[in-house]
């Protein structure tokens, strides 16, 4: 392609993680104009990148969701912006719910609100998976569970709480992610305590499935058709029980990719998605966990391996679908350094009743040997050091 015109830039909402930074580096290194939308630009690692052309300030969606939407819309309406890349659940929500307003100004490379609402609703997603023939853990609403004498997981029903999903919030209110709770066999938990933890909404309850390995299938869809896919295996999470990925690599798992595509096809998906699965330790069967309708924490692994999703989104936005490169390197792996420290801390201090704790010696060896074999890191880049330094400063300041 010829050099991109300045009018075909991208608005990148900041997530204060490697997701936004990877978008900035991917696009900016190709000469595409990048505008970072941050609540606090001085703390934004993405805004510190040499590839960030401009930073604009937006309010927090958790302080005023409509004000956040209006700010994004005002910047999307500029003549130098071709599309917006969602990096958080809140981004995906406002872009999809107000899709027609954004579509007046930019290419809407994100799902319809009908598809998004299914993806962000754990109960509805379990139903959609059953319709598509994709295995998932047994899922029920809290009030419908009658057998509590087994291991269960209590999870927020919705990825974000807004007035579109729950009745007790107004149009400006938004609550973020709520940590799940494990339930050991025994009497049912106190309903009021559960609802208090879940910020007033009735959660879903899933059967506990022992995990052998966690996977996710990443995809970019164009009107119901996959145009770029990759599969990540999680080798280590933020805690020894799992969580966000801190060491991962790309693998070739055709069966898993087929399951994810079957579900996304069923939802007539459009835009980015990562479909998360587990491999059950007792049966070896893949089970669906969730769909994230946005970029993902470990996207640096995909991009550096050649599956350049931010650039592919831009290509869709400017009508260059045929130019999307679908090849990538299998076996490429990356680390989130502070996440590795979080994992080691978890081994020392956390207690998860359903997961066996690894030994400290084994954990130290696993981390050290994997860093030696795969010295690739989410924030660290020789030609762009400032985001890493800012991220370190933020972690230190946050710990005070």
N, C-alpha and C positions, 0 to 999 in steps of 0.2 A: 504493500500500500504506500501511497505518497505520504509525506509528513502530515500529521493530523492538523486540521485548522484550529485556531484558537477558540473558535465558537463551539467546538465539540469537546468541552471539558466535562469533568465528573465531580459531583458533590459527594463527599465522603463524610458521613457522620462519625464522630470519634467515639470509640468504645473503650478508650484507655487500655488497649490491648494490642497484641500483634495483628489482630484482624484488620483494623483500620490502617496501621502502619504498612502492612503488606499491600493493601490496595494502593496506597500512596506510592510506594516504591515500584510496584508493577506498572502503574500508569505513567507516573512521572518520568521513569527511566526511558520511556518511549516517546517522550516529548508531549504527552497528553496533559493538558492543563488540569491541575488537581486543586480543589477548594475543600479544605477541612472545616467541618462545622463542629465546634467544640463548646462545651459548657464553661470550661476553664482553659483557654488556650495556653496559658503558662504552664499547665501540667500535662498537656497533650504530647505524648511521644510522637504521634503522627505529624503534629504541627512542627516538631523540631526537625523533621526530615529535610534533607537538602532538596528532595523532590516535591515538597509542598509549595505550591505557588502562592497560596493565599489562605488565611485563616479567618473564619467568621464566628461570631459568638451567638449561641442559641441558648434558650432556657432549658432547664432540666425537664424531661417529660414527667418526672415524679413530682415536680412542683406544680406544673400546669401543662397537661397533655395537649390541650388545644393551642396554647401559646407555642409549644414546641412544634406542633404541626404547622402553624401559621408561619413560623420562622423558616422552617425547611422549605415551605412552599414559596416564600418570598425570594429565597436564594435560587430555588429551582426555576423560577420564572425569568431569571437573567438570561440574556441571549448567549452567554458563553458556556451554558450547562446543557449537556446532552442527556444525562440521566443521573439517578441517585442510587448508590449502592447501600442496601440495608445491612448494618453490622450488629444490631441488637434486635431483640424481640419487639421493643417499642418502635423501632424504625419500621420494621416490617408491618406492624399494626397500623401506624398512621398512613404509611404509603398505600397499603391495600384498602383500608377503610375509606380513604379519600382519594382513591385511585383516579377517578374522573377529573378531579381538580388538578392533580399533578400531571395527568396525561395531556392537559391543554398546553403544557410547556416542555415536557421531557418525554423520552421513551420510557414507558412503565415496565421495566424488566423485573417484575415481581408478581406474585399470584393475585388472582381475584380474591375479594374478601370472603367469598363462599369457601374457596379452597383453603385460605389462610385460617379461617375460623375453625375448620375441621382439624388442621394441623396443630393449632394452639389449644385444642380441647382434648385432653387425654381420653375422655370417655367416647367422644365422637370419633376420634382417630382409631380407637380399638374396633369400633363398629365398621369403619371404612376398611380397615385391614381385613376383617372377617369377610366383607363383601369382595375384596380383591384376592382372597385366598392367601394372605400373608400371615404366617403364625405370629401370635403375640401372647404375652402373659394374660391369664384370666383377669379381667378388669371389671369392677363394679363400682357404683357410687357407695359412699360410706354408709348411708342409711339403708342400703339394700343388702348389706353383708349380714349373714346369719351364723356363719361358722368362723369363729375367731380362734379356735383351738389349733392354729397352724401358723407358720411363719408368713407374714404379710408385709407389704410396703404401703405406707400411706403417702400419697403424693398430691400436690396441688393439681386440681383439675385443669387449670388454665396456665399457660406459659406466662401471661400477664393478666392482672386483674384490672378491668376497665368497665365502664357502664355498658359496653356492648356484650359483656359476658356475665356480669353480676348486677343485681338490682340495687345494692346498697351504696354504689359509687356514683358520683356525678360525672358529667362529661369532661371536666378538667382533671379528674383524679385518675391516678395510675399507680398500681402497686407492682413491684417487680417479682423476681423469682423467690419461692419459698422452699427451704430445704425439706426433703422428704423425711419421714420417720419410719423406723423399723418396728415391727410388732412381733414379739415373741408369743408362742402359743399360750393361751390363757384367756382370762375374761376380756370382754371388749373394752377398749379405752374409753375414757370419759368424753362424751360427745362435746360438751362445752369447752373442755380443754383443747380438744382437737380443732374445733372451729376457731378458737382464739389463736392457736398457732397458725391456722390457715387464713387468718385475717378476715374471718367472717363468712367464708364460703365452704360448701360441702365438698370435700376432696374425693378423689378416686382411691380405691384400694386394689392393689395388684398382688397376685400370688408371688411369693418369693421364688426366684429361679436362681440356683447357684450358677455363678458365672465362671466359665472357662476362659473366654476371651471376649473383649469388646471390639466391635467394628463400627465403622460408619461408611456409608456410600454417599459420596458427594456428587452433585449433578447440577448442570445448568440446562434448563428446559426452555424451549421456544414454542409456545402455544401447543402444549401437550406432547412435544417431541424432544427427546434428549439430544443435546448437541455436544455435550462434554461430560464425562464421568470419570471417577477414580474411586478407589477403595482404600481406606486407611484401617490398619490394625493398631489398636491401643496396647502398647507394651507396659505402660505405667501411667497412673493417674495422680491427681493431687494428693490422694490418700491411698493407703493400702487397700481400701475398699473400692477404689475407683475414682469417679469424679472427672473433672476436666482433664484432658490429655496433656501430659508433660513429656512423654517419650513415645513416639509413634513412627510407623513407617507405612509406605504404600505397598500394597500387595495385589496379587491377581486372584480374585475370588468370583468367578463367573456366576455361580449359584446365588451368591449374596447380591451381586449387582442386579441379577434378574428379578429377585424379590423386590428390591427397592424400586426398580423401574416399573414393575407391575403396580405398585401402590401409587407412584407418582402419575403413571398413565391413567389410573382409575380416577385420580383427583383432577385430571386435565391441567397439570401443573404448568406454571410459567415462571421463569426466573431461577434463582438459586435455591438449593435445598441440601441439607445433609440428613440422611435417614440413618438413625442409629439402631444397631442391633447388638444382641449378645449371643454368644454360642453357649448353650446350656451345658454345664459340666456333667450332668447326669445322663443326658440323652444325645448330646452333640447337635441338637437342632438349633437353628437360628430363630431368635425371637425378636420381634420389633420392640424398640423402646420408645422412640419419638421421632418427630420430624422438626428440624430447625429451619425456618424459612428465611435464611440470612447467611452471611458468611459464618465461618466456624473458627474456633480458637486455634486449631492446628493448620489453618490454611497456608502458612509459610511452607509447610512440607509439600503440599500440592504444587504451589507456584514454583518453588525451586526445583522440583522434579519435572517441570514442564507443563503441568496442567494449570495454566494461568487463568484462573477464573475471573479476576477483576478485568483483565484485558479482554477476555471473551465477552463479558457483559458489555463493555464499551463497544466491541465489534457488533454485537446484536443491536445496540442502540443506534449505531450509525449505518446499519444496513450491510454489514460485511460478514454475515453468517458463514458464507462459504470459505472465508479466510481463517476460521477458527482451527487451530492446531489441536488435534485430539490425541497426539502421542505424549507419553510421559514415561519416566524411569521407574520401573518396579524395584522395590527394595530401598529406595531413598528414605532416610530417616532424619528427624530433627528433634531438638530438645527445647523445652521452656526452662531456663536455668533456675529461676526462683521457684518454679513448680517442683523441680527435683528436690530442692531444700524442703518444700512443704511436704513432699512425700516422706522424706527421711524423718521429719518432725512427727508425722502421723504415726510412723512405725514406733516411735518412742512414747507417745503420749495418748494416742487415740485408742478407743475400745469399741469395736463393731461386733456385736454378738453373733451375727450370721457369717462373719468372714474370719478365717484363721489369720492371725498376725504373723508375718514373716520375721525371721531373726534379723537383728541389727546388722550382724556381720554379712549375711547374705544380701541384704538391701544395699549396704555400702558397696559391695562388690558389683552388684547389678548396675548401680548408677555409674560408678567409676569406669567399668569396662565398656558400657554402652557409649559414654562420652568419648572414650578413647577411639572406639570403632567408628563412631558417627559424630565428628566434631562440627555439627551444624546446629545453629541456634536461631530462635525466632527473632530476637531483637538485634543480635550482634551482626553487624555488617561492616567490613573494613572501609568501604567507600561512603558509609553513612553512619558515623558513630554517635551522633548526638541523641537520637531516640533512645538508645540503650542507656546512656548516661542519665537522661531525664527519667526513664523508667526506674532506674536504681534510686535516684533522688526521691521519686514519689514513694517507693517502697520504704525507704528510710524514714521519710517524713510521716508516712502513714503509721509507722510503728511506734511513734513517740506518744 
